[in-house]
Amino acid sequence: MPVSFRADPDAALAEYLECGFHIERDLVPIEMCDRLLRTASQLPSARDGTFRPIPMPHRVAPDFLDMMRYRPIVEIVELIVGGRASGLGGDFSYMRPGTPGWFVHQDNFYVQSLPDKFVSVWTALCDAGPENGGLMLYPRTHHLGDLPVNRFDQCTDPGQSPSAEAIRVLLPGDPAPFSPQLRKGTSLFFHSQLVHGSHPNRSDCFRYSYLATYIHSGSPFRPGTMQQRSEVDLY
């Protein structure tokens, strides 16, 4: 049986520290996922048909802020970072059919925080896997530290973040990615230096997701010109 923070937090934390990620199944209630989808359907990005990702969604609508502050997620984050956490950023993604995925990268390339005090939480708001734009992960690559990157032009697809194709991590060797199949309401916690990306959406359905990032409160981070990150009180 898969380990769970709710059933065995010590074993789940050990798995996270070894592999660089942890999948907590069915953590977010379906009705909460659906509430986020209803909110997202009313935003300009959906109304104009571009379905651009929503950066910093916690600043856009209260439902997204509630999701960032969702206690079962925050409690796991605080076990991972070893103390009181603050929210930092994230995005909501519609990922319409045909949208390209993200090149493989490390989140801390952008945020420049203390590696073990920064964690990302990606929640599937629909069933997500390799065919419809789900994540690809490279287990244990967080043990490699900061890796070099190649730089490219920004992504021009209006339904994807411009940063999605701007950098690609150079991985030593030729490791095989792990591409989990995640049910709606499942949250994936991953280390700031875990190499990961996402598949293109080859299906005929949207792939909805919510990403929230967290740091140990008071940890340093790079605000960023576009994101303008700032700590978010989770209490």
mmCIF file of the C-alpha atoms, coordinates in Angstrom:
data_MODEL
# 
_entry.id   MODEL 
# 
loop_
_atom_site.group_PDB 
_atom_site.id 
_atom_site.type_symbol 
_atom_site.label_atom_id 
_atom_site.label_alt_id 
_atom_site.label_comp_id 
_atom_site.label_asym_id 
_atom_site.label_entity_id 
_atom_site.label_seq_id 
_atom_site.pdbx_PDB_ins_code 
_atom_site.Cartn_x 
_atom_site.Cartn_y 
_atom_site.Cartn_z 
_atom_site.occupancy 
_atom_site.B_iso_or_equiv 
_atom_site.pdbx_formal_charge 
_atom_site.auth_seq_id 
_atom_site.auth_comp_id 
_atom_site.auth_asym_id 
_atom_site.auth_atom_id 
_atom_site.pdbx_PDB_model_num 
ATOM 1   C CA . MET A 1 1   ? 0.000   0.000  0.000   1.00 0.00 ? 1   MET A CA 1 
ATOM 2   C CA . PRO A 1 2   ? 1.270   3.516  -0.734  1.00 0.00 ? 2   PRO A CA 1 
ATOM 3   C CA . VAL A 1 3   ? 2.407   5.456  2.309   1.00 0.00 ? 3   VAL A CA 1 
ATOM 4   C CA . SER A 1 4   ? 0.405   8.477  3.403   1.00 0.00 ? 4   SER A CA 1 
ATOM 5   C CA . PHE A 1 5   ? 1.176   11.445 5.626   1.00 0.00 ? 5   PHE A CA 1 
ATOM 6   C CA . ARG A 1 6   ? -2.276  11.020 7.144   1.00 0.00 ? 6   ARG A CA 1 
ATOM 7   C CA . ALA A 1 7   ? -1.643  7.397  8.136   1.00 0.00 ? 7   ALA A CA 1 
ATOM 8   C CA . ASP A 1 8   ? 2.126   7.256  8.694   1.00 0.00 ? 8   ASP A CA 1 
ATOM 9   C CA . PRO A 1 9   ? 3.807   10.672 8.571   1.00 0.00 ? 9   PRO A CA 1 
ATOM 10  C CA . ASP A 1 10  ? 7.271   9.333  9.436   1.00 0.00 ? 10  ASP A CA 1 
ATOM 11  C CA . ALA A 1 11  ? 7.266   6.851  6.552   1.00 0.00 ? 11  ALA A CA 1 
ATOM 12  C CA . ALA A 1 12  ? 5.823   9.423  4.146   1.00 0.00 ? 12  ALA A CA 1 
ATOM 13  C CA . LEU A 1 13  ? 8.465   11.989 5.091   1.00 0.00 ? 13  LEU A CA 1 
ATOM 14  C CA . ALA A 1 14  ? 11.209  9.392  4.666   1.00 0.00 ? 14  ALA A CA 1 
ATOM 15  C CA . GLU A 1 15  ? 9.878   8.621  1.180   1.00 0.00 ? 15  GLU A CA 1 
ATOM 16  C CA . TYR A 1 16  ? 9.829   12.320 0.291   1.00 0.00 ? 16  TYR A CA 1 
ATOM 17  C CA . LEU A 1 17  ? 13.385  12.862 1.521   1.00 0.00 ? 17  LEU A CA 1 
ATOM 18  C CA . GLU A 1 18  ? 14.673  9.856  -0.419  1.00 0.00 ? 18  GLU A CA 1 
ATOM 19  C CA . CYS A 1 19  ? 12.759  10.223 -3.687  1.00 0.00 ? 19  CYS A CA 1 
ATOM 20  C CA . GLY A 1 20  ? 12.265  13.997 -3.754  1.00 0.00 ? 20  GLY A CA 1 
ATOM 21  C CA . PHE A 1 21  ? 8.493   13.783 -4.029  1.00 0.00 ? 21  PHE A CA 1 
ATOM 22  C CA . HIS A 1 22  ? 5.416   12.313 -2.378  1.00 0.00 ? 22  HIS A CA 1 
ATOM 23  C CA . ILE A 1 23  ? 1.964   11.586 -3.772  1.00 0.00 ? 23  ILE A CA 1 
ATOM 24  C CA . GLU A 1 24  ? -0.872  12.096 -1.278  1.00 0.00 ? 24  GLU A CA 1 
ATOM 25  C CA . ARG A 1 25  ? -3.919  10.531 -2.851  1.00 0.00 ? 25  ARG A CA 1 
ATOM 26  C CA . ASP A 1 26  ? -7.402  12.030 -2.593  1.00 0.00 ? 26  ASP A CA 1 
ATOM 27  C CA . LEU A 1 27  ? -6.246  14.817 -0.287  1.00 0.00 ? 27  LEU A CA 1 
ATOM 28  C CA . VAL A 1 28  ? -8.471  17.592 -1.668  1.00 0.00 ? 28  VAL A CA 1 
ATOM 29  C CA . PRO A 1 29  ? -12.255 17.039 -1.669  1.00 0.00 ? 29  PRO A CA 1 
ATOM 30  C CA . ILE A 1 30  ? -13.861 16.821 -5.104  1.00 0.00 ? 30  ILE A CA 1 
ATOM 31  C CA . GLU A 1 31  ? -16.253 19.645 -4.224  1.00 0.00 ? 31  GLU A CA 1 
ATOM 32  C CA . MET A 1 32  ? -13.269 21.919 -3.478  1.00 0.00 ? 32  MET A CA 1 
ATOM 33  C CA . CYS A 1 33  ? -11.726 21.029 -6.849  1.00 0.00 ? 33  CYS A CA 1 
ATOM 34  C CA . ASP A 1 34  ? -15.019 21.798 -8.569  1.00 0.00 ? 34  ASP A CA 1 
ATOM 35  C CA . ARG A 1 35  ? -15.298 25.142 -6.797  1.00 0.00 ? 35  ARG A CA 1 
ATOM 36  C CA . LEU A 1 36  ? -11.896 26.160 -8.170  1.00 0.00 ? 36  LEU A CA 1 
ATOM 37  C CA . LEU A 1 37  ? -12.948 25.092 -11.664 1.00 0.00 ? 37  LEU A CA 1 
ATOM 38  C CA . ARG A 1 38  ? -16.126 27.165 -11.457 1.00 0.00 ? 38  ARG A CA 1 
ATOM 39  C CA . THR A 1 39  ? -14.100 30.183 -10.347 1.00 0.00 ? 39  THR A CA 1 
ATOM 40  C CA . ALA A 1 40  ? -11.560 29.664 -13.141 1.00 0.00 ? 40  ALA A CA 1 
ATOM 41  C CA . SER A 1 41  ? -14.334 29.380 -15.743 1.00 0.00 ? 41  SER A CA 1 
ATOM 42  C CA . GLN A 1 42  ? -15.391 32.975 -14.955 1.00 0.00 ? 42  GLN A CA 1 
ATOM 43  C CA . LEU A 1 43  ? -11.946 34.544 -15.359 1.00 0.00 ? 43  LEU A CA 1 
ATOM 44  C CA . PRO A 1 44  ? -10.969 36.552 -18.462 1.00 0.00 ? 44  PRO A CA 1 
ATOM 45  C CA . SER A 1 45  ? -8.517  33.859 -19.545 1.00 0.00 ? 45  SER A CA 1 
ATOM 46  C CA . ALA A 1 46  ? -11.422 31.425 -19.980 1.00 0.00 ? 46  ALA A CA 1 
ATOM 47  C CA . ARG A 1 47  ? -13.914 33.946 -21.304 1.00 0.00 ? 47  ARG A CA 1 
ATOM 48  C CA . ASP A 1 48  ? -11.628 35.113 -24.128 1.00 0.00 ? 48  ASP A CA 1 
ATOM 49  C CA . GLY A 1 49  ? -10.833 31.550 -25.189 1.00 0.00 ? 49  GLY A CA 1 
ATOM 50  C CA . THR A 1 50  ? -7.054  31.765 -24.760 1.00 0.00 ? 50  THR A CA 1 
ATOM 51  C CA . PHE A 1 51  ? -7.029  29.744 -21.520 1.00 0.00 ? 51  PHE A CA 1 
ATOM 52  C CA . ARG A 1 52  ? -3.782  31.332 -20.424 1.00 0.00 ? 52  ARG A CA 1 
ATOM 53  C CA . PRO A 1 53  ? -2.460  30.026 -17.094 1.00 0.00 ? 53  PRO A CA 1 
ATOM 54  C CA . ILE A 1 54  ? -3.306  32.201 -14.099 1.00 0.00 ? 54  ILE A CA 1 
ATOM 55  C CA . PRO A 1 55  ? -0.093  33.198 -12.286 1.00 0.00 ? 55  PRO A CA 1 
ATOM 56  C CA . MET A 1 56  ? -0.327  33.945 -8.584  1.00 0.00 ? 56  MET A CA 1 
ATOM 57  C CA . PRO A 1 57  ? -3.984  32.855 -8.481  1.00 0.00 ? 57  PRO A CA 1 
ATOM 58  C CA . HIS A 1 58  ? -4.197  33.471 -4.720  1.00 0.00 ? 58  HIS A CA 1 
ATOM 59  C CA . ARG A 1 59  ? -4.162  37.188 -5.608  1.00 0.00 ? 59  ARG A CA 1 
ATOM 60  C CA . VAL A 1 60  ? -6.987  36.788 -8.138  1.00 0.00 ? 60  VAL A CA 1 
ATOM 61  C CA . ALA A 1 61  ? -9.833  35.125 -6.211  1.00 0.00 ? 61  ALA A CA 1 
ATOM 62  C CA . PRO A 1 62  ? -10.518 34.091 -2.594  1.00 0.00 ? 62  PRO A CA 1 
ATOM 63  C CA . ASP A 1 63  ? -11.153 30.463 -3.591  1.00 0.00 ? 63  ASP A CA 1 
ATOM 64  C CA . PHE A 1 64  ? -7.548  30.138 -4.781  1.00 0.00 ? 64  PHE A CA 1 
ATOM 65  C CA . LEU A 1 65  ? -6.237  31.662 -1.559  1.00 0.00 ? 65  LEU A CA 1 
ATOM 66  C CA . ASP A 1 66  ? -8.378  29.187 0.393   1.00 0.00 ? 66  ASP A CA 1 
ATOM 67  C CA . MET A 1 67  ? -6.748  26.391 -1.580  1.00 0.00 ? 67  MET A CA 1 
ATOM 68  C CA . MET A 1 68  ? -3.256  27.652 -0.767  1.00 0.00 ? 68  MET A CA 1 
ATOM 69  C CA . ARG A 1 69  ? -4.259  27.736 2.915   1.00 0.00 ? 69  ARG A CA 1 
ATOM 70  C CA . TYR A 1 70  ? -6.020  24.349 2.899   1.00 0.00 ? 70  TYR A CA 1 
ATOM 71  C CA . ARG A 1 71  ? -5.007  22.878 6.241   1.00 0.00 ? 71  ARG A CA 1 
ATOM 72  C CA . PRO A 1 72  ? -4.327  19.252 5.207   1.00 0.00 ? 72  PRO A CA 1 
ATOM 73  C CA . ILE A 1 73  ? -1.854  20.539 2.605   1.00 0.00 ? 73  ILE A CA 1 
ATOM 74  C CA . VAL A 1 74  ? -0.251  23.095 4.913   1.00 0.00 ? 74  VAL A CA 1 
ATOM 75  C CA . GLU A 1 75  ? 0.204   20.518 7.682   1.00 0.00 ? 75  GLU A CA 1 
ATOM 76  C CA . ILE A 1 76  ? 2.157   18.257 5.319   1.00 0.00 ? 76  ILE A CA 1 
ATOM 77  C CA . VAL A 1 77  ? 4.203   21.177 4.003   1.00 0.00 ? 77  VAL A CA 1 
ATOM 78  C CA . GLU A 1 78  ? 5.167   22.134 7.554   1.00 0.00 ? 78  GLU A CA 1 
ATOM 79  C CA . LEU A 1 79  ? 6.344   18.601 8.268   1.00 0.00 ? 79  LEU A CA 1 
ATOM 80  C CA . ILE A 1 80  ? 8.480   18.755 5.120   1.00 0.00 ? 80  ILE A CA 1 
ATOM 81  C CA . VAL A 1 81  ? 10.053  22.182 5.742   1.00 0.00 ? 81  VAL A CA 1 
ATOM 82  C CA . GLY A 1 82  ? 10.391  21.601 9.472   1.00 0.00 ? 82  GLY A CA 1 
ATOM 83  C CA . GLY A 1 83  ? 8.317   24.416 10.923  1.00 0.00 ? 83  GLY A CA 1 
ATOM 84  C CA . ARG A 1 84  ? 5.839   27.179 10.207  1.00 0.00 ? 84  ARG A CA 1 
ATOM 85  C CA . ALA A 1 85  ? 5.343   27.731 6.490   1.00 0.00 ? 85  ALA A CA 1 
ATOM 86  C CA . SER A 1 86  ? 4.345   30.674 4.327   1.00 0.00 ? 86  SER A CA 1 
ATOM 87  C CA . GLY A 1 87  ? 2.778   30.571 0.890   1.00 0.00 ? 87  GLY A CA 1 
ATOM 88  C CA . LEU A 1 88  ? 4.854   32.017 -1.925  1.00 0.00 ? 88  LEU A CA 1 
ATOM 89  C CA . GLY A 1 89  ? 3.354   31.605 -5.393  1.00 0.00 ? 89  GLY A CA 1 
ATOM 90  C CA . GLY A 1 90  ? 1.946   29.196 -7.930  1.00 0.00 ? 90  GLY A CA 1 
ATOM 91  C CA . ASP A 1 91  ? -0.468  29.061 -10.836 1.00 0.00 ? 91  ASP A CA 1 
ATOM 92  C CA . PHE A 1 92  ? -3.727  27.648 -12.106 1.00 0.00 ? 92  PHE A CA 1 
ATOM 93  C CA . SER A 1 93  ? -3.509  25.821 -15.427 1.00 0.00 ? 93  SER A CA 1 
ATOM 94  C CA . TYR A 1 94  ? -6.352  25.085 -17.856 1.00 0.00 ? 94  TYR A CA 1 
ATOM 95  C CA . MET A 1 95  ? -4.076  23.217 -20.319 1.00 0.00 ? 95  MET A CA 1 
ATOM 96  C CA . ARG A 1 96  ? -6.494  22.929 -23.220 1.00 0.00 ? 96  ARG A CA 1 
ATOM 97  C CA . PRO A 1 97  ? -5.981  20.095 -25.747 1.00 0.00 ? 97  PRO A CA 1 
ATOM 98  C CA . GLY A 1 98  ? -2.815  20.597 -27.798 1.00 0.00 ? 98  GLY A CA 1 
ATOM 99  C CA . THR A 1 99  ? -1.023  22.696 -25.175 1.00 0.00 ? 99  THR A CA 1 
ATOM 100 C CA . PRO A 1 100 ? 2.721   21.953 -24.988 1.00 0.00 ? 100 PRO A CA 1 
ATOM 101 C CA . GLY A 1 101 ? 4.235   20.789 -21.721 1.00 0.00 ? 101 GLY A CA 1 
ATOM 102 C CA . TRP A 1 102 ? 7.032   22.231 -19.602 1.00 0.00 ? 102 TRP A CA 1 
ATOM 103 C CA . PHE A 1 103 ? 10.645  21.424 -20.370 1.00 0.00 ? 103 PHE A CA 1 
ATOM 104 C CA . VAL A 1 104 ? 12.335  19.633 -17.473 1.00 0.00 ? 104 VAL A CA 1 
ATOM 105 C CA . HIS A 1 105 ? 13.540  22.062 -14.819 1.00 0.00 ? 105 HIS A CA 1 
ATOM 106 C CA . GLN A 1 106 ? 14.094  22.633 -11.092 1.00 0.00 ? 106 GLN A CA 1 
ATOM 107 C CA . ASP A 1 107 ? 11.748  25.092 -9.379  1.00 0.00 ? 107 ASP A CA 1 
ATOM 108 C CA . ASN A 1 108 ? 14.517  26.575 -7.259  1.00 0.00 ? 108 ASN A CA 1 
ATOM 109 C CA . PHE A 1 109 ? 16.247  27.792 -10.429 1.00 0.00 ? 109 PHE A CA 1 
ATOM 110 C CA . TYR A 1 110 ? 13.598  30.516 -10.398 1.00 0.00 ? 110 TYR A CA 1 
ATOM 111 C CA . VAL A 1 111 ? 13.005  31.023 -6.669  1.00 0.00 ? 111 VAL A CA 1 
ATOM 112 C CA . GLN A 1 112 ? 16.546  30.736 -5.245  1.00 0.00 ? 112 GLN A CA 1 
ATOM 113 C CA . SER A 1 113 ? 15.440  29.774 -1.744  1.00 0.00 ? 113 SER A CA 1 
ATOM 114 C CA . LEU A 1 114 ? 17.019  27.357 0.716   1.00 0.00 ? 114 LEU A CA 1 
ATOM 115 C CA . PRO A 1 115 ? 16.591  24.038 -1.132  1.00 0.00 ? 115 PRO A CA 1 
ATOM 116 C CA . ASP A 1 116 ? 15.195  22.019 1.782   1.00 0.00 ? 116 ASP A CA 1 
ATOM 117 C CA . LYS A 1 117 ? 12.922  24.849 2.934   1.00 0.00 ? 117 LYS A CA 1 
ATOM 118 C CA . PHE A 1 118 ? 11.012  25.288 -0.338  1.00 0.00 ? 118 PHE A CA 1 
ATOM 119 C CA . VAL A 1 119 ? 8.385   22.831 -1.592  1.00 0.00 ? 119 VAL A CA 1 
ATOM 120 C CA . SER A 1 120 ? 5.910   22.821 -4.476  1.00 0.00 ? 120 SER A CA 1 
ATOM 121 C CA . VAL A 1 121 ? 2.451   21.231 -4.274  1.00 0.00 ? 121 VAL A CA 1 
ATOM 122 C CA . TRP A 1 122 ? 0.713   20.312 -7.545  1.00 0.00 ? 122 TRP A CA 1 
ATOM 123 C CA . THR A 1 123 ? -2.919  19.273 -7.186  1.00 0.00 ? 123 THR A CA 1 
ATOM 124 C CA . ALA A 1 124 ? -4.770  17.476 -9.968  1.00 0.00 ? 124 ALA A CA 1 
ATOM 125 C CA . LEU A 1 125 ? -8.174  19.107 -10.462 1.00 0.00 ? 125 LEU A CA 1 
ATOM 126 C CA . CYS A 1 126 ? -9.091  16.351 -12.914 1.00 0.00 ? 126 CYS A CA 1 
ATOM 127 C CA . ASP A 1 127 ? -7.613  12.924 -13.577 1.00 0.00 ? 127 ASP A CA 1 
ATOM 128 C CA . ALA A 1 128 ? -4.127  13.616 -14.995 1.00 0.00 ? 128 ALA A CA 1 
ATOM 129 C CA . GLY A 1 129 ? -1.536  11.420 -16.648 1.00 0.00 ? 129 GLY A CA 1 
ATOM 130 C CA . PRO A 1 130 ? 0.908   11.227 -19.562 1.00 0.00 ? 130 PRO A CA 1 
ATOM 131 C CA . GLU A 1 131 ? -1.756  11.533 -22.278 1.00 0.00 ? 131 GLU A CA 1 
ATOM 132 C CA . ASN A 1 132 ? -3.374  14.756 -21.068 1.00 0.00 ? 132 ASN A CA 1 
ATOM 133 C CA . GLY A 1 133 ? -0.417  16.780 -19.830 1.00 0.00 ? 133 GLY A CA 1 
ATOM 134 C CA . GLY A 1 134 ? 0.427   15.168 -16.512 1.00 0.00 ? 134 GLY A CA 1 
ATOM 135 C CA . LEU A 1 135 ? 3.766   15.573 -14.789 1.00 0.00 ? 135 LEU A CA 1 
ATOM 136 C CA . MET A 1 136 ? 6.994   13.713 -15.431 1.00 0.00 ? 136 MET A CA 1 
ATOM 137 C CA . LEU A 1 137 ? 9.381   13.342 -12.475 1.00 0.00 ? 137 LEU A CA 1 
ATOM 138 C CA . TYR A 1 138 ? 12.989  12.257 -12.162 1.00 0.00 ? 138 TYR A CA 1 
ATOM 139 C CA . PRO A 1 139 ? 13.206  10.537 -8.766  1.00 0.00 ? 139 PRO A CA 1 
ATOM 140 C CA . ARG A 1 140 ? 16.163  11.319 -6.503  1.00 0.00 ? 140 ARG A CA 1 
ATOM 141 C CA . THR A 1 141 ? 17.518  14.073 -8.759  1.00 0.00 ? 141 THR A CA 1 
ATOM 142 C CA . HIS A 1 142 ? 17.126  16.519 -5.865  1.00 0.00 ? 142 HIS A CA 1 
ATOM 143 C CA . HIS A 1 143 ? 20.262  14.880 -4.429  1.00 0.00 ? 143 HIS A CA 1 
ATOM 144 C CA . LEU A 1 144 ? 22.248  16.302 -7.388  1.00 0.00 ? 144 LEU A CA 1 
ATOM 145 C CA . GLY A 1 145 ? 21.937  19.939 -6.275  1.00 0.00 ? 145 GLY A CA 1 
ATOM 146 C CA . ASP A 1 146 ? 21.606  22.788 -8.762  1.00 0.00 ? 146 ASP A CA 1 
ATOM 147 C CA . LEU A 1 147 ? 22.061  21.492 -12.304 1.00 0.00 ? 147 LEU A CA 1 
ATOM 148 C CA . PRO A 1 148 ? 23.190  23.430 -15.411 1.00 0.00 ? 148 PRO A CA 1 
ATOM 149 C CA . VAL A 1 149 ? 20.610  24.486 -17.985 1.00 0.00 ? 149 VAL A CA 1 
ATOM 150 C CA . ASN A 1 150 ? 20.289  25.257 -21.669 1.00 0.00 ? 150 ASN A CA 1 
ATOM 151 C CA . ARG A 1 151 ? 18.336  28.394 -22.539 1.00 0.00 ? 151 ARG A CA 1 
ATOM 152 C CA . PHE A 1 152 ? 15.784  28.741 -25.330 1.00 0.00 ? 152 PHE A CA 1 
ATOM 153 C CA . ASP A 1 153 ? 13.187  31.204 -26.586 1.00 0.00 ? 153 ASP A CA 1 
ATOM 154 C CA . GLN A 1 154 ? 10.035  31.678 -24.584 1.00 0.00 ? 154 GLN A CA 1 
ATOM 155 C CA . CYS A 1 155 ? 6.976   29.570 -25.348 1.00 0.00 ? 155 CYS A CA 1 
ATOM 156 C CA . THR A 1 156 ? 4.599   31.318 -27.766 1.00 0.00 ? 156 THR A CA 1 
ATOM 157 C CA . ASP A 1 157 ? 1.555   29.110 -27.239 1.00 0.00 ? 157 ASP A CA 1 
ATOM 158 C CA . PRO A 1 158 ? -1.057  31.384 -25.575 1.00 0.00 ? 158 PRO A CA 1 
ATOM 159 C CA . GLY A 1 159 ? -2.306  28.537 -23.408 1.00 0.00 ? 159 GLY A CA 1 
ATOM 160 C CA . GLN A 1 160 ? 1.054   27.896 -21.771 1.00 0.00 ? 160 GLN A CA 1 
ATOM 161 C CA . SER A 1 161 ? 3.380   29.931 -19.570 1.00 0.00 ? 161 SER A CA 1 
ATOM 162 C CA . PRO A 1 162 ? 6.081   31.793 -21.548 1.00 0.00 ? 162 PRO A CA 1 
ATOM 163 C CA . SER A 1 163 ? 8.649   30.201 -19.225 1.00 0.00 ? 163 SER A CA 1 
ATOM 164 C CA . ALA A 1 164 ? 7.617   26.642 -20.100 1.00 0.00 ? 164 ALA A CA 1 
ATOM 165 C CA . GLU A 1 165 ? 10.212  26.261 -22.865 1.00 0.00 ? 165 GLU A CA 1 
ATOM 166 C CA . ALA A 1 166 ? 12.742  28.892 -21.778 1.00 0.00 ? 166 ALA A CA 1 
ATOM 167 C CA . ILE A 1 167 ? 15.146  26.545 -19.992 1.00 0.00 ? 167 ILE A CA 1 
ATOM 168 C CA . ARG A 1 168 ? 15.912  22.833 -19.960 1.00 0.00 ? 168 ARG A CA 1 
ATOM 169 C CA . VAL A 1 169 ? 17.939  21.164 -17.227 1.00 0.00 ? 169 VAL A CA 1 
ATOM 170 C CA . LEU A 1 170 ? 20.968  19.138 -18.339 1.00 0.00 ? 170 LEU A CA 1 
ATOM 171 C CA . LEU A 1 171 ? 20.592  15.772 -16.631 1.00 0.00 ? 171 LEU A CA 1 
ATOM 172 C CA . PRO A 1 172 ? 23.626  13.525 -16.187 1.00 0.00 ? 172 PRO A CA 1 
ATOM 173 C CA . GLY A 1 173 ? 23.221  10.209 -17.966 1.00 0.00 ? 173 GLY A CA 1 
ATOM 174 C CA . ASP A 1 174 ? 19.883  9.305  -19.513 1.00 0.00 ? 174 ASP A CA 1 
ATOM 175 C CA . PRO A 1 175 ? 17.480  8.640  -16.621 1.00 0.00 ? 175 PRO A CA 1 
ATOM 176 C CA . ALA A 1 176 ? 13.937  7.521  -17.312 1.00 0.00 ? 176 ALA A CA 1 
ATOM 177 C CA . PRO A 1 177 ? 11.151  9.745  -16.007 1.00 0.00 ? 177 PRO A CA 1 
ATOM 178 C CA . PHE A 1 178 ? 8.318   8.575  -13.796 1.00 0.00 ? 178 PHE A CA 1 
ATOM 179 C CA . SER A 1 179 ? 4.936   9.751  -15.107 1.00 0.00 ? 179 SER A CA 1 
ATOM 180 C CA . PRO A 1 180 ? 2.277   9.127  -12.446 1.00 0.00 ? 180 PRO A CA 1 
ATOM 181 C CA . GLN A 1 181 ? -1.411  8.774  -13.140 1.00 0.00 ? 181 GLN A CA 1 
ATOM 182 C CA . LEU A 1 182 ? -3.125  11.011 -10.584 1.00 0.00 ? 182 LEU A CA 1 
ATOM 183 C CA . ARG A 1 183 ? -6.783  10.995 -9.643  1.00 0.00 ? 183 ARG A CA 1 
ATOM 184 C CA . LYS A 1 184 ? -8.683  14.233 -9.243  1.00 0.00 ? 184 LYS A CA 1 
ATOM 185 C CA . GLY A 1 185 ? -8.022  15.645 -5.753  1.00 0.00 ? 185 GLY A CA 1 
ATOM 186 C CA . THR A 1 186 ? -4.559  14.075 -5.420  1.00 0.00 ? 186 THR A CA 1 
ATOM 187 C CA . SER A 1 187 ? -1.667  16.338 -4.396  1.00 0.00 ? 187 SER A CA 1 
ATOM 188 C CA . LEU A 1 188 ? 1.954   15.842 -5.404  1.00 0.00 ? 188 LEU A CA 1 
ATOM 189 C CA . PHE A 1 189 ? 4.561   17.372 -3.064  1.00 0.00 ? 189 PHE A CA 1 
ATOM 190 C CA . PHE A 1 190 ? 8.019   17.822 -4.590  1.00 0.00 ? 190 PHE A CA 1 
ATOM 191 C CA . HIS A 1 191 ? 11.404  19.168 -3.561  1.00 0.00 ? 191 HIS A CA 1 
ATOM 192 C CA . SER A 1 192 ? 12.694  22.477 -4.917  1.00 0.00 ? 192 SER A CA 1 
ATOM 193 C CA . GLN A 1 193 ? 15.559  20.739 -6.743  1.00 0.00 ? 193 GLN A CA 1 
ATOM 194 C CA . LEU A 1 194 ? 13.657  17.739 -8.098  1.00 0.00 ? 194 LEU A CA 1 
ATOM 195 C CA . VAL A 1 195 ? 13.934  17.681 -11.891 1.00 0.00 ? 195 VAL A CA 1 
ATOM 196 C CA . HIS A 1 196 ? 10.459  17.569 -13.394 1.00 0.00 ? 196 HIS A CA 1 
ATOM 197 C CA . GLY A 1 197 ? 8.419   18.743 -16.348 1.00 0.00 ? 197 GLY A CA 1 
ATOM 198 C CA . SER A 1 198 ? 5.087   17.942 -17.951 1.00 0.00 ? 198 SER A CA 1 
ATOM 199 C CA . HIS A 1 199 ? 3.814   16.127 -21.011 1.00 0.00 ? 199 HIS A CA 1 
ATOM 200 C CA . PRO A 1 200 ? 1.934   17.932 -23.775 1.00 0.00 ? 200 PRO A CA 1 
ATOM 201 C CA . ASN A 1 201 ? -1.809  17.505 -23.691 1.00 0.00 ? 201 ASN A CA 1 
ATOM 202 C CA . ARG A 1 202 ? -2.445  14.978 -26.475 1.00 0.00 ? 202 ARG A CA 1 
ATOM 203 C CA . SER A 1 203 ? -6.008  14.285 -25.356 1.00 0.00 ? 203 SER A CA 1 
ATOM 204 C CA . ASP A 1 204 ? -9.262  15.940 -26.387 1.00 0.00 ? 204 ASP A CA 1 
ATOM 205 C CA . CYS A 1 205 ? -9.956  17.183 -22.834 1.00 0.00 ? 205 CYS A CA 1 
ATOM 206 C CA . PHE A 1 206 ? -8.639  20.024 -20.681 1.00 0.00 ? 206 PHE A CA 1 
ATOM 207 C CA . ARG A 1 207 ? -6.164  19.125 -17.931 1.00 0.00 ? 207 ARG A CA 1 
ATOM 208 C CA . TYR A 1 208 ? -6.807  21.357 -14.933 1.00 0.00 ? 208 TYR A CA 1 
ATOM 209 C CA . SER A 1 209 ? -4.294  21.767 -12.099 1.00 0.00 ? 209 SER A CA 1 
ATOM 210 C CA . TYR A 1 210 ? -3.418  24.075 -9.231  1.00 0.00 ? 210 TYR A CA 1 
ATOM 211 C CA . LEU A 1 211 ? 0.177   24.661 -8.170  1.00 0.00 ? 211 LEU A CA 1 
ATOM 212 C CA . ALA A 1 212 ? 1.067   26.327 -4.876  1.00 0.00 ? 212 ALA A CA 1 
ATOM 213 C CA . THR A 1 213 ? 4.599   26.892 -3.609  1.00 0.00 ? 213 THR A CA 1 
ATOM 214 C CA . TYR A 1 214 ? 5.675   27.252 0.010   1.00 0.00 ? 214 TYR A CA 1 
ATOM 215 C CA . ILE A 1 215 ? 8.739   28.123 2.040   1.00 0.00 ? 215 ILE A CA 1 
ATOM 216 C CA . HIS A 1 216 ? 9.682   27.863 5.692   1.00 0.00 ? 216 HIS A CA 1 
ATOM 217 C CA . SER A 1 217 ? 8.554   31.246 7.018   1.00 0.00 ? 217 SER A CA 1 
ATOM 218 C CA . GLY A 1 218 ? 11.355  33.789 6.882   1.00 0.00 ? 218 GLY A CA 1 
ATOM 219 C CA . SER A 1 219 ? 13.488  31.872 4.376   1.00 0.00 ? 219 SER A CA 1 
ATOM 220 C CA . PRO A 1 220 ? 15.139  33.953 1.652   1.00 0.00 ? 220 PRO A CA 1 
ATOM 221 C CA . PHE A 1 221 ? 13.743  33.872 -1.888  1.00 0.00 ? 221 PHE A CA 1 
ATOM 222 C CA . ARG A 1 222 ? 13.944  35.747 -5.180  1.00 0.00 ? 222 ARG A CA 1 
ATOM 223 C CA . PRO A 1 223 ? 10.836  37.932 -5.665  1.00 0.00 ? 223 PRO A CA 1 
ATOM 224 C CA . GLY A 1 224 ? 11.185  37.915 -9.468  1.00 0.00 ? 224 GLY A CA 1 
ATOM 225 C CA . THR A 1 225 ? 10.359  40.699 -11.897 1.00 0.00 ? 225 THR A CA 1 
ATOM 226 C CA . MET A 1 226 ? 7.186   39.140 -13.282 1.00 0.00 ? 226 MET A CA 1 
ATOM 227 C CA . GLN A 1 227 ? 5.976   37.090 -10.317 1.00 0.00 ? 227 GLN A CA 1 
ATOM 228 C CA . GLN A 1 228 ? 6.801   39.626 -7.598  1.00 0.00 ? 228 GLN A CA 1 
ATOM 229 C CA . ARG A 1 229 ? 6.690   36.887 -4.976  1.00 0.00 ? 229 ARG A CA 1 
ATOM 230 C CA . SER A 1 230 ? 5.922   37.725 -1.376  1.00 0.00 ? 230 SER A CA 1 
ATOM 231 C CA . GLU A 1 231 ? 5.215   35.630 1.699   1.00 0.00 ? 231 GLU A CA 1 
ATOM 232 C CA . VAL A 1 232 ? 1.570   34.744 2.244   1.00 0.00 ? 232 VAL A CA 1 
ATOM 233 C CA . ASP A 1 233 ? 0.297   34.232 5.794   1.00 0.00 ? 233 ASP A CA 1 
ATOM 234 C CA . LEU A 1 234 ? -1.321  30.795 5.912   1.00 0.00 ? 234 LEU A CA 1 
ATOM 235 C CA . TYR A 1 235 ? -3.065  31.450 9.207   1.00 0.00 ? 235 TYR A CA 1 
# 
